[in-house]
Every structure is written in C-alpha cells, then in structure tokens.
Amino acid sequence: MHRARTWSALNAVVLAIGVVSPVARADEINDYPTRARADYVFGCMKANGESQRSLEQCSCSIDVIASLISYDRYVAAETVLRMAQVQGNLGGQFRSTEQARTLVDDLRRAQAEAEVRCF
C-alpha cells in the first residue's frame, strides 16, 4: 500500500511540473505526417544521390523545414508551386498573388535554412 501511494504521489508531481507536457508540445510541433516526410526524403535523395549520407542530409532537411513552417503552410506552398506551372490564367493566378508569393517565400527560406544546416 505504501508503494502504491508513493507512485501516485510521484505521478502527481511529474504531471504538476510538466514532465509529460513537453511530449504534447512536441506532437503539436511535429505536425508533418510520416508519409509527407518520407516523400520529401525520397525526392531529396533522388536529387542528391541515393547514399547513406544523402539519407541523413535529406532527413535533417525535412526536420529543419518542419521546425520552421507548419505542415499546412508547407502543403499550401507546394500546391502553389505545382499550380504555378500550369499554363494560362489558372497558373497565372498562382504566380501573381501576394499570398502565393508569401507562401513560396516562406518555404524557400525554410529550404535555404535546411540547406545551410544539413548539407
């Protein structure tokens, strides 16, 4: 009985000082799905060589990007980049709006930071 009370008290202290809460915060920051990370690493490795070193560098790169921009902004910027390649008015709308430029600029800055840190 004494041991059970000690564990309960220890759990209460752990919760009170927030030892468990950093995990929740890490989950909020780590909002990139595994598939998105894997897709990025796969494409990055295709462009940079399929070696252990490029695997490490590309994994580092997506981690840096994920630490700088949310997954929603990443998806939006990737969508803008793809849609901007479409010919005509539709593509032009994605190339010319301030919102689209801001999204792409944010992604480019994150990619540049990842390049500096990882490659």
N, CA and C atoms as an extended XYZ file, in Angstrom:
357
Properties=species:S:1:pos:R:3:atomname:S:1:resname:S:1:resid:I:1 pbc="F F F"
N         0.820       -1.201        0.000 N   MET     1
C         0.000        0.000        0.000 CA  MET     1
C         0.860        1.260        0.000 C   MET     1
N         1.913        1.239        0.795 N   HIS     2
C         2.803        2.386        0.864 CA  HIS     2
C         3.453        2.649       -0.498 C   HIS     2
N         3.826        1.582       -1.203 N   ARG     3
C         4.445        1.717       -2.516 CA  ARG     3
C         3.458        2.343       -3.524 C   ARG     3
N         2.195        1.929       -3.482 N   ALA     4
C         1.179        2.477       -4.385 CA  ALA     4
C         0.985        3.963       -4.140 C   ALA     4
N         0.966        4.361       -2.869 N   ARG     5
C         0.807        5.776       -2.542 CA  ARG     5
C         2.011        6.578       -3.031 C   ARG     5
N         3.203        5.995       -2.917 N   THR     6
C         4.411        6.671       -3.372 CA  THR     6
C         4.369        6.884       -4.883 C   THR     6
N         3.943        5.864       -5.641 N   TRP     7
C         3.844        6.001       -7.091 CA  TRP     7
C         2.802        7.024       -7.476 C   TRP     7
N         1.672        7.053       -6.779 N   SER     8
C         0.633        8.041       -7.069 CA  SER     8
C         1.144        9.443       -6.828 C   SER     8
N         1.866        9.624       -5.734 N   ALA     9
C         2.426       10.937       -5.423 CA  ALA     9
C         3.455       11.334       -6.472 C   ALA     9
N         4.291       10.376       -6.881 N   LEU    10
C         5.290       10.653       -7.902 CA  LEU    10
C         4.630       11.042       -9.221 C   LEU    10
N         3.594       10.320       -9.612 N   ASN    11
C         2.867       10.666      -10.842 CA  ASN    11
C         2.265       12.057      -10.758 C   ASN    11
N         1.725       12.421       -9.607 N   ALA    12
C         1.143       13.751       -9.424 CA  ALA    12
C         2.203       14.827       -9.574 C   ALA    12
N         3.382       14.589       -9.007 N   VAL    13
C         4.471       15.558       -9.112 CA  VAL    13
C         4.931       15.683      -10.560 C   VAL    13
N         5.074       14.554      -11.245 N   VAL    14
C         5.502       14.571      -12.647 CA  VAL    14
C         4.521       15.385      -13.483 C   VAL    14
N         3.244       15.166      -13.284 N   LEU    15
C         2.240       15.928      -14.029 CA  LEU    15
C         2.261       17.396      -13.651 C   LEU    15
N         2.438       17.683      -12.378 N   ALA    16
C         2.406       19.069      -11.913 CA  ALA    16
C         3.576       19.885      -12.447 C   ALA    16
N         4.759       19.276      -12.559 N   ILE    17
C         5.900       20.054      -13.031 CA  ILE    17
C         6.029       20.058      -14.547 C   ILE    17
N         5.164       19.300      -15.215 N   GLY    18
C         5.117       19.370      -16.671 CA  GLY    18
C         6.071       18.454      -17.392 C   GLY    18
N         6.536       17.411      -16.742 N   VAL    19
C         7.431       16.489      -17.425 CA  VAL    19
C         6.718       15.818      -18.588 C   VAL    19
N         5.423       15.603      -18.466 N   VAL    20
C         4.666       14.957      -19.524 CA  VAL    20
C         4.290       15.963      -20.613 C   VAL    20
N         4.092       17.206      -20.275 N   SER    21
C         3.606       18.187      -21.243 CA  SER    21
C         4.540       18.466      -22.416 C   SER    21
N         5.885       18.386      -22.272 N   PRO    22
C         6.691       18.605      -23.465 CA  PRO    22
C         6.378       17.625      -24.593 C   PRO    22
N         5.928       16.433      -24.267 N   VAL    23
C         5.555       15.483      -25.307 CA  VAL    23
C         4.382       16.035      -26.099 C   VAL    23
N         3.415       16.585      -25.418 N   ALA    24
C         2.265       17.169      -26.105 CA  ALA    24
C         2.717       18.314      -27.004 C   ALA    24
N         3.610       19.161      -26.493 N   ARG    25
C         4.091       20.268      -27.309 CA  ARG    25
C         4.880       19.754      -28.512 C   ARG    25
N         5.663       18.719      -28.321 N   ALA    26
C         6.411       18.150      -29.441 CA  ALA    26
C         5.458       17.614      -30.497 C   ALA    26
N         4.362       16.991      -30.078 N   ASP    27
C         3.375       16.497      -31.039 CA  ASP    27
C         2.754       17.637      -31.832 C   ASP    27
N         2.514       18.751      -31.167 N   GLU    28
C         1.936       19.890      -31.871 CA  GLU    28
C         2.919       20.450      -32.899 C   GLU    28
N         4.192       20.479      -32.553 N   ILE    29
C         5.201       20.995      -33.467 CA  ILE    29
C         5.437       20.014      -34.601 C   ILE    29
N         5.429       18.736      -34.285 N   ASN    30
C         5.702       17.690      -35.261 CA  ASN    30
C         4.408       17.319      -35.980 C   ASN    30
N         3.885       18.238      -36.766 N   ASP    31
C         2.599       18.003      -37.415 CA  ASP    31
C         2.741       17.469      -38.837 C   ASP    31
N         3.944       17.141      -39.272 N   TYR    32
C         4.150       16.571      -40.604 CA  TYR    32
C         3.903       15.065      -40.542 C   TYR    32
N         2.978       14.552      -41.340 N   PRO    33
C         2.747       13.103      -41.344 CA  PRO    33
C         3.992       12.360      -41.841 C   PRO    33
N         4.132       11.137      -41.396 N   THR    34
C         5.270       10.315      -41.799 CA  THR    34
C         5.352       10.201      -43.313 C   THR    34
N         4.227       10.027      -43.966 N   ARG    35
C         4.228        9.900      -45.426 CA  ARG    35
C         4.808       11.150      -46.098 C   ARG    35
N         4.453       12.324      -45.603 N   ALA    36
C         4.972       13.565      -46.184 CA  ALA    36
C         6.480       13.652      -45.992 C   ALA    36
N         6.950       13.273      -44.817 N   ARG    37
C         8.390       13.279      -44.561 CA  ARG    37
C         9.096       12.278      -45.484 C   ARG    37
N         8.509       11.086      -45.607 N   ALA    38
C         9.108       10.056      -46.464 CA  ALA    38
C         9.134       10.503      -47.921 C   ALA    38
N         8.053       11.111      -48.404 N   ASP    39
C         8.013       11.622      -49.782 CA  ASP    39
C         9.111       12.654      -50.010 C   ASP    39
N         9.278       13.555      -49.045 N   TYR    40
C        10.308       14.584      -49.166 CA  TYR    40
C        11.692       13.939      -49.232 C   TYR    40
N        11.954       13.020      -48.302 N   VAL    41
C        13.271       12.376      -48.257 CA  VAL    41
C        13.533       11.595      -49.543 C   VAL    41
N        12.529       10.892      -50.037 N   PHE    42
C        12.678       10.131      -51.276 CA  PHE    42
C        13.053       11.050      -52.435 C   PHE    42
N        12.315       12.132      -52.610 N   GLY    43
C        12.604       13.090      -53.682 CA  GLY    43
C        13.959       13.749      -53.513 C   GLY    43
N        14.284       14.096      -52.298 N   CYS    44
C        15.571       14.721      -51.999 CA  CYS    44
C        16.717       13.775      -52.332 C   CYS    44
N        16.552       12.503      -51.978 N   MET    45
C        17.600       11.525      -52.273 CA  MET    45
C        17.744       11.292      -53.775 C   MET    45
N        16.645       11.340      -54.506 N   LYS    46
C        16.724       11.214      -55.967 CA  LYS    46
C        17.555       12.351      -56.554 C   LYS    46
N        17.423       13.528      -55.973 N   ALA    47
C        18.142       14.699      -56.482 CA  ALA    47
C        19.583       14.769      -55.980 C   ALA    47
N        19.871       14.141      -54.840 N   ASN    48
C        21.179       14.299      -54.209 CA  ASN    48
C        21.992       13.017      -54.098 C   ASN    48
N        21.525       11.962      -54.724 N   GLY    49
C        22.251       10.695      -54.650 CA  GLY    49
C        21.626        9.779      -53.620 C   GLY    49
N        21.613        8.539      -53.942 N   GLU    50
C        20.962        7.565      -53.066 CA  GLU    50
C        22.012        6.876      -52.204 C   GLU    50
N        22.478        7.610      -51.216 N   SER    51
C        23.512        7.097      -50.315 CA  SER    51
C        23.065        7.296      -48.868 C   SER    51
N        23.789        6.678      -47.975 N   GLN    52
C        23.503        6.853      -46.548 CA  GLN    52
C        23.650        8.322      -46.151 C   GLN    52
N        24.663        8.964      -46.694 N   ARG    53
C        24.881       10.381      -46.377 CA  ARG    53
C        23.706       11.242      -46.838 C   ARG    53
N        23.224       10.999      -48.061 N   SER    54
C        22.090       11.794      -48.542 CA  SER    54
C        20.828       11.484      -47.745 C   SER    54
N        20.664       10.250      -47.287 N   LEU    55
C        19.531        9.920      -46.424 CA  LEU    55
C        19.579       10.759      -45.151 C   LEU    55
N        20.742       10.849      -44.543 N   GLU    56
C        20.890       11.648      -43.331 CA  GLU    56
C        20.665       13.129      -43.598 C   GLU    56
N        21.220       13.623      -44.691 N   GLN    57
C        21.070       15.036      -45.024 CA  GLN    57
C        19.617       15.379      -45.357 C   GLN    57
N        18.973       14.527      -46.125 N   CYS    58
C        17.582       14.789      -46.521 CA  CYS    58
C        16.635       14.668      -45.329 C   CYS    58
N        16.892       13.727      -44.451 N   SER    59
C        16.085       13.598      -43.231 CA  SER    59
C        16.255       14.828      -42.356 C   SER    59
N        17.485       15.287      -42.238 N   CYS    60
C        17.761       16.515      -41.488 CA  CYS    60
C        17.013       17.688      -42.121 C   CYS    60
N        17.045       17.747      -43.434 N   SER    61
C        16.429       18.853      -44.158 CA  SER    61
C        14.931       18.969      -43.872 C   SER    61
N        14.202       17.862      -43.951 N   ILE    62
C        12.758       17.943      -43.696 CA  ILE    62
C        12.492       18.248      -42.224 C   ILE    62
N        13.352       17.794      -41.343 N   ASP    63
C        13.193       18.129      -39.927 CA  ASP    63
C        13.344       19.632      -39.698 C   ASP    63
N        14.309       20.238      -40.370 N   VAL    64
C        14.507       21.683      -40.241 CA  VAL    64
C        13.306       22.428      -40.823 C   VAL    64
N        12.879       22.026      -41.994 N   ILE    65
C        11.715       22.672      -42.615 CA  ILE    65
C        10.494       22.563      -41.701 C   ILE    65
N        10.283       21.370      -41.147 N   ALA    66
C         9.132       21.158      -40.256 CA  ALA    66
C         9.224       22.001      -38.995 C   ALA    66
N        10.434       22.321      -38.577 N   SER    67
C        10.585       23.152      -37.378 CA  SER    67
C        10.325       24.627      -37.671 C   SER    67
N        10.350       24.993      -38.948 N   LEU    68
C        10.217       26.407      -39.318 CA  LEU    68
C         8.844       26.789      -39.856 C   LEU    68
N         8.177       25.860      -40.552 N   ILE    69
C         6.842       26.172      -41.067 CA  ILE    69
C         5.902       25.006      -40.765 C   ILE    69
N         4.655       25.349      -40.539 N   SER    70
C         3.658       24.316      -40.240 CA  SER    70
C         3.410       23.448      -41.466 C   SER    70
N         2.879       22.274      -41.221 N   TYR    71
C         2.576       21.372      -42.327 CA  TYR    71
C         1.544       21.993      -43.264 C   TYR    71
N         0.552       22.681      -42.717 N   ASP    72
C        -0.461       23.317      -43.562 CA  ASP    72
C         0.169       24.339      -44.516 C   ASP    72
N         1.101       25.139      -44.021 N   ARG    73
C         1.778       26.125      -44.881 CA  ARG    73
C         2.675       25.424      -45.900 C   ARG    73
N         3.303       24.340      -45.496 N   TYR    74
C         4.132       23.551      -46.418 CA  TYR    74
C         3.292       23.021      -47.571 C   TYR    74
N         2.146       22.423      -47.251 N   VAL    75
C         1.257       21.887      -48.285 CA  VAL    75
C         0.758       23.009      -49.192 C   VAL    75
N         0.388       24.129      -48.610 N   ALA    76
C        -0.099       25.253      -49.411 CA  ALA    76
C         0.994       25.759      -50.356 C   ALA    76
N         2.217       25.889      -49.858 N   ALA    77
C         3.319       26.362      -50.703 CA  ALA    77
C         3.624       25.364      -51.817 C   ALA    77
N         3.629       24.083      -51.498 N   GLU    78
C         3.855       23.054      -52.522 CA  GLU    78
C         2.746       23.096      -53.580 C   GLU    78
N         1.527       23.320      -53.147 N   THR    79
C         0.397       23.422      -54.081 CA  THR    79
C         0.574       24.627      -54.998 C   THR    79
N         0.956       25.753      -54.423 N   VAL    80
C         1.187       26.959      -55.225 CA  VAL    80
C         2.272       26.688      -56.265 C   VAL    80
N         3.370       26.055      -55.852 N   LEU    81
C         4.460       25.769      -56.792 CA  LEU    81
C         4.003       24.871      -57.930 C   LEU    81
N         3.198       23.873      -57.623 N   ARG    82
C         2.692       22.976      -58.675 CA  ARG    82
C         1.715       23.702      -59.598 C   ARG    82
N         0.798       24.456      -59.002 N   MET    83
C        -0.219       25.142      -59.793 CA  MET    83
C         0.378       26.274      -60.624 C   MET    83
N         1.446       26.882      -60.156 N   ALA    84
C         2.084       27.965      -60.906 CA  ALA    84
C         2.682       27.461      -62.221 C   ALA    84
N         2.897       26.174      -62.327 N   GLN    85
C         3.440       25.594      -63.562 CA  GLN    85
C         2.374       25.407      -64.644 C   GLN    85
N         1.099       25.516      -64.254 N   VAL    86
C         0.004       25.366      -65.210 CA  VAL    86
C        -0.018       26.590      -66.118 C   VAL    86
N        -0.155       26.361      -67.402 N   GLN    87
C        -0.196       27.449      -68.382 CA  GLN    87
C        -1.527       28.204      -68.288 C   GLN    87
N        -1.521       29.445      -68.692 N   GLY    88
C        -2.744       30.229      -68.798 CA  GLY    88
C        -3.126       30.959      -67.530 C   GLY    88
N        -4.421       31.367      -67.492 N   ASN    89
C        -4.931       32.167      -66.375 CA  ASN    89
C        -4.842       31.459      -65.031 C   ASN    89
N        -5.169       30.181      -65.017 N   LEU    90
C        -5.156       29.457      -63.750 CA  LEU    90
C        -3.765       29.482      -63.130 C   LEU    90
N        -2.757       29.144      -63.897 N   GLY    91
C        -1.389       29.189      -63.398 CA  GLY    91
C        -0.958       30.597      -63.047 C   GLY    91
N        -1.398       31.560      -63.826 N   GLY    92
C        -1.063       32.956      -63.574 CA  GLY    92
C        -1.565       33.447      -62.235 C   GLY    92
N        -2.732       32.973      -61.827 N   GLN    93
C        -3.271       33.366      -60.526 CA  GLN    93
C        -2.362       32.887      -59.395 C   GLN    93
N        -1.738       31.754      -59.579 N   PHE    94
C        -0.846       31.232      -58.549 CA  PHE    94
C         0.538       31.866      -58.611 C   PHE    94
N         0.864       32.445      -59.738 N   ARG    95
C         2.161       33.101      -59.869 CA  ARG    95
C         2.115       34.557      -59.442 C   ARG    95
N         0.939       35.165      -59.458 N   SER    96
C         0.897       36.621      -59.305 CA  SER    96
C         0.330       37.136      -57.990 C   SER    96
N        -0.279       36.307      -57.170 N   THR    97
C        -0.883       36.844      -55.944 CA  THR    97
C         0.151       36.990      -54.830 C   THR    97
N        -0.052       37.984      -54.011 N   GLU    98
C         0.844       38.238      -52.874 CA  GLU    98
C         0.825       37.069      -51.896 C   GLU    98
N        -0.351       36.515      -51.652 N   GLN    99
C        -0.471       35.392      -50.729 CA  GLN    99
C         0.346       34.192      -51.228 C   GLN    99
N         0.271       33.916      -52.511 N   ALA   100
C         1.029       32.807      -53.093 CA  ALA   100
C         2.530       33.067      -52.977 C   ALA   100
N         2.949       34.283      -53.263 N   ARG   101
C         4.371       34.623      -53.161 CA  ARG   101
C         4.863       34.491      -51.730 C   ARG   101
N         4.054       34.904      -50.778 N   THR   102
C         4.435       34.805      -49.367 CA  THR   102
C         4.615       33.344      -48.944 C   THR   102
N         3.690       32.493      -49.353 N   LEU   103
C         3.800       31.071      -49.029 CA  LEU   103
C         5.082       30.469      -49.602 C   LEU   103
N         5.342       30.758      -50.874 N   VAL   104
C         6.532       30.219      -51.528 CA  VAL   104
C         7.796       30.797      -50.903 C   VAL   104
N         7.784       32.088      -50.595 N   ASP   105
C         8.957       32.704      -49.953 CA  ASP   105
C         9.248       32.053      -48.609 C   ASP   105
N         8.210       31.784      -47.832 N   ASP   106
C         8.402       31.115      -46.532 CA  ASP   106
C         9.020       29.733      -46.715 C   ASP   106
N         8.526       28.998      -47.695 N   LEU   107
C         9.079       27.673      -47.966 CA  LEU   107
C        10.521       27.781      -48.432 C   LEU   107
N        10.804       28.703      -49.313 N   ARG   108
C        12.173       28.870      -49.820 CA  ARG   108
C        13.149       29.233      -48.692 C   ARG   108
N        12.712       30.097      -47.772 N   ARG   109
C        13.568       30.449      -46.635 CA  ARG   109
C        13.842       29.223      -45.766 C   ARG   109
N        12.807       28.423      -45.530 N   ALA   110
C        12.971       27.204      -44.736 CA  ALA   110
C        13.908       26.232      -45.439 C   ALA   110
N        13.771       26.106      -46.755 N   GLN   111
C        14.650       25.222      -47.521 CA  GLN   111
C        16.098       25.720      -47.486 C   GLN   111
N        16.276       27.019      -47.568 N   ALA   112
C        17.627       27.579      -47.517 CA  ALA   112
C        18.265       27.317      -46.150 C   ALA   112
N        17.500       27.482      -45.105 N   GLU   113
C        17.996       27.198      -43.759 CA  GLU   113
C        18.353       25.723      -43.622 C   GLU   113
N        17.518       24.854      -44.177 N   ALA   114
C        17.794       23.423      -44.138 CA  ALA   114
C        19.066       23.101      -44.922 C   ALA   114
N        19.268       23.768      -46.019 N   GLU   115
C        20.483       23.560      -46.823 CA  GLU   115
C        21.729       23.921      -46.013 C   GLU   115
N        21.659       25.045      -45.325 N   VAL   116
C        22.809       25.502      -44.516 CA  VAL   116
C        23.074       24.519      -43.376 C   VAL   116
N        22.043       24.098      -42.709 N   ARG   117
C        22.221       23.230      -41.533 CA  ARG   117
C        22.578       21.787      -41.874 C   ARG   117
N        22.111       21.292      -43.017 N   CYS   118
C        22.171       19.841      -43.265 CA  CYS   118
C        23.135       19.404      -44.367 C   CYS   118
N        23.469       20.304      -45.284 N   PHE   119
C        24.272       19.850      -46.427 CA  PHE   119
C        25.677       20.426      -46.417 C   PHE   119
